[in-house]
Amino acid sequence: MDINLKEIENAFYSDGFKLGMKVCEAGFEPDVLYAAVAEMYSSMDGFIDILTGFASQQEQPVHCKKGCEWCCHQPVFAMQYELDFLNYFIENNFDDANKQALKERADNKKNAFGFLTEKELLNAKFPCPLLEDGACSAYPARPMACRIYLSSDVKSCLRFYKKPADKNNIPNLLNLPLRAGRMMNEGFKAALKNHGFVAKEYRIEEKLLEKD
């Protein structure tokens, strides 16, 4: 499979920029923002489906599946517009009791991570507030970082989970979706910035169920 990584990065950056421009041209209308983020995720999911299908044909399957939660205990960063979309999904799909429980779990993780240095955060482990019974309770709206974090060796993920401080324990992640997803987000963010909106990055628990 002949892959030109730079061309792929440029294509996803361009697609992200175009989606961001739709939001800008609509005056940052929330419904347009949510639709644009959903389209960005759908495009990335389609790309990953093709990629993982090819990997399986080459007998190099991706090991990620429902119930495998080793990556769901580390800090997950997302852009403000991604968290807006995530909160919109939660508001429309969770009942009040589940929202309250989710908020409490988010506060617990925020308190656990709040005083850690940037270096300490890299190795910190604490369940994602969205994690329930080994699966994401807001899976359709999960951030880009979760979608593109794909491993070809679940044992490497388990080793990193158990001993994150060991520099030899590095998850065997697929590089292509990581690069493509990041560039798509960069394009989206650049379009917003060109129109005066600087999107900030947060850990999920910092903005979960916040109105502002």
ZIDANOR-V128939 format. One line per field, one symbol per residue. ss: DSSP state (@ for helix, = for strand, . for the rest). psi: psi as a letter, one per 20 degrees, with the letter a starting at -180 (. if undefined). burial: 1 if it has 24 or more other ideal C-beta (glycine too) atoms within 12 Angstrom, else 0. A space follows every 10 residues. Layout:
BEGIN
ss=???
psi=???
burial=???
END
This chain:
BEGIN
ss=....@@@@@@ @@@@@@@@@@ @@@@@....@ @@@@@@@@@@ @@@@@@@@@@ @@@@@@@... .........@ @@@...===@ @@@@@@@@@@ @@@..@@@@@ @@@@@@@@@@ @@@....@@@ @@@....... ==..==..@@ @..@@@@... =..@@@@@@@ @@........ ..=.@@@@@@ @@@@@@@@@@ @@@@...... ===@@@@... ..
psi=oopnhghggh ghggghgggh hggghjkkpg hhgghgghhg ggggggghgg ghgghhhjkl qpiprpiojh ijjrppqqqg hhhggghggg hiiqrhghgg hghghghghg hhihjqrhgh hhjqpppphi ppljrpilgh jqrghhhjnp qjnhhhgggh ghmhioiinp pnqphghggg gghghggghh gghikjoopr prqgihjpjq h.
burial=0000000110 0110111011 1111000100 0011011111 1011101100 1100000000 0111000111 1111111111 1111111111 1001000010 0110110011 0010000000 0011111111 1000011100 1111111111 1101001001 1001000000 1111011111 1111111111 1100000010 1111111110 00
END
